[in-house]
Amino acid sequence: MTKRKTYTAAFKAKAVLELLREEKPRGQLAAECEVHPSQLRKGKQISGVALTTHSSVGF
């Protein structure tokens, strides 16, 4: 069996920030980062929740 890949928080943040810039399609960015496009979509959804939560706290 092969071991699952693990990604650092910095790598995930960089990938999601690239996605939020909307300079490249999700599929192209996923290929460059060697992840599945749905992983980027999920990361984008989570980042939106995190930003909403922080803005309501008063940051």
N, C-alpha and C positions, 0 to 999 in steps of 0.2 A: 504494500500500500504506500501511496505517496503522502507526504505530510502536507497539511493545509498551509497555505501562505498566510503569514501574518503581516500586517501593515502598521507602521507607527502612526501616532496621532498627527505628526507633522506631515507625513505623506498624504494622509486622508484630507487634512485641511488644505494642502496645496492643490490636490485634485479637485476638491469642491470649489475652491476659489477660482480655479481655471474654468470650471463649468459655469459658475455664476457670471463670469465675464462675458460669456456667450460669444466668444471669438471663434470657437470650433464646435462642430456638432458633437453631441454626446458620444456617438459611436466612434468617431475619430479620436476623441480624447481618451475613451476607454481603451482603444487599441494601443495608444501611446503609453498609457499607464499600466497596461496588461491586466485590466480588470474587466468584469462584465458591466455593460451599460446600466443594468439594474442596480448595481452597487453604487454607481454615481448618483442615480436618481434617489436612492434611499438616503445617501449622504446629504444630498441637497434638501430633502424633506426634513431631515434631522436638524440641519443647520438653520432652517427657517424657524423651527420650533425653538431652538436655542436662542436665536436672535429675538424672537417675540417674547420669550420669557425674560431675557435680560432687559429689554426695553421697558417692560412693564414694572420691573423692579426699580428703575430710575437711573440706569447706567447711561 
